[in-house]
């Protein structure tokens, strides 16, 4: 006799019952604001679909729900189709919103500062 190890016993389901699973797939964030982002993926996302997105924002990582507002073929690279997708963040948690806003501000400030200036000299030919 086998001993039941579950807290709650399972029951057999008559017929076929289906569902869906969320699987995190890699993507590249092309641009981001406090309200949304444009990403690049190797797969197409359905217009108006809702998905969870894990965003690695420097040292912080947050998960936000996003609505797909557009999806189009971006380019063909090494025989792989890359899709560009616009995402609108949907009611992000306060901690996620603050992390996104802080990341965007850091990126904006770095861009405004321009490229770093390196102190150097130009060498003469043959020297």
TORTI-779340 format. One line per 4 residues: their letters; for each residue x, y, z negated of C-alpha. Coordinates in Angstrom, 1 decimal. Layout:
// TORTI-779340
a> X/Y/Z  ...
***
This chain:
// TORTI-779340
xxxx> 0.0/0.0/0.0  1.4/3.4/1.0  1.3/6.3/-1.4  -0.3/9.6/-0.2
xxxx> 2.4/12.3/-0.4  0.4/15.2/0.9  -1.4/17.7/-1.4  -4.4/17.6/1.0
xxxx> -5.2/14.5/3.0  -5.5/14.8/6.8  -8.5/13.7/8.7  -8.8/12.3/12.2
xxxx> -10.2/14.7/14.8  -12.8/13.2/17.1  -12.1/14.0/20.8  -9.5/16.4/22.0
xxxx> -8.9/19.5/20.0  -6.3/22.0/21.5  -4.4/25.0/20.2  -1.5/27.2/21.1
xxxx> 1.9/27.7/19.6  4.0/30.9/19.3  7.6/30.3/20.4  10.2/33.0/20.1
xxxx> 12.0/33.4/23.4  15.0/35.6/24.1  14.4/39.1/25.6  16.4/42.2/26.2
xxxx> 15.0/45.5/24.9  15.6/48.1/27.6  14.1/51.1/25.8  12.1/51.7/22.7
xxxx> 10.1/54.4/20.9  8.2/54.4/17.7  5.0/53.3/19.6  6.3/50.7/22.0
xxxx> 9.1/49.2/24.1  10.1/48.0/27.5  11.6/44.6/27.6  13.1/42.2/30.1
xxxx> 12.4/38.5/30.1  12.7/35.5/32.3  9.0/34.8/32.0  5.8/36.8/32.8
xxxx> 3.6/38.0/30.0  -0.2/38.3/30.6  -1.6/41.8/30.8  -3.5/42.8/27.6
xxxx> -2.1/39.8/25.8  -1.1/40.1/22.1  2.2/38.7/21.0  4.5/38.8/18.0
xxxx> 7.9/40.3/18.8  11.0/39.9/16.7  13.1/43.1/17.2  16.8/43.1/16.1
xxxx> 17.4/46.7/15.3  21.0/46.9/14.3  21.3/45.5/10.8  17.6/45.1/10.4
xxxx> 15.2/42.7/12.1  11.4/43.1/12.1  8.4/41.3/13.6  5.7/43.4/15.2
xxxx> 2.5/42.6/17.1  2.5/44.1/20.6  0.0/44.4/23.4  1.2/44.0/27.0
xxxx> 0.4/47.1/28.9  2.3/46.3/32.1  4.4/43.4/33.5  6.2/43.4/36.8
xxxx> 9.1/41.8/38.5  12.2/43.8/37.7  14.9/42.1/39.7  16.3/38.8/40.9
xxxx> 19.6/38.0/39.2  21.5/34.8/39.9  18.4/33.1/41.3  16.3/34.0/38.2
xxxx> 13.4/36.3/38.3  13.5/39.0/35.5  10.3/40.6/34.4  10.0/44.1/33.0
xxxx> 7.2/44.4/30.5  5.8/47.4/28.6  4.7/46.7/25.1  2.5/48.9/22.8
xxxx> 3.1/48.1/19.1  -0.2/47.3/17.4  -0.6/48.4/13.8  3.0/47.6/12.7
xxxx> 3.5/47.0/8.9  4.8/50.2/7.2  8.3/48.7/6.6  8.5/47.7/10.3
xxxx> 7.4/51.1/11.5  10.0/52.8/9.3  12.7/50.5/10.6  11.7/51.2/14.2
xxxx> 11.6/55.0/13.6  15.0/54.9/11.9  16.5/52.9/14.7  15.1/55.2/17.4
xxxx> 16.4/58.3/15.6  19.9/56.8/15.3  19.8/56.0/19.1  18.5/59.5/19.9
xxxx> 21.2/61.2/17.8  24.0/59.0/19.3  22.8/59.8/22.8  22.7/63.6/22.0
xxxx> 26.2/63.5/20.7  27.5/62.3/24.1  30.4/59.9/24.7  33.2/59.9/22.2
xxxx> 36.2/62.1/22.9  39.5/60.3/22.8  42.7/62.3/22.2  45.0/61.3/25.0
xxxx> 47.5/62.5/27.6  47.6/61.8/31.3  50.9/60.0/32.3  52.8/61.2/35.3
xxx> 53.3/58.9/38.2  56.2/56.5/37.8  56.6/57.2/34.1
***
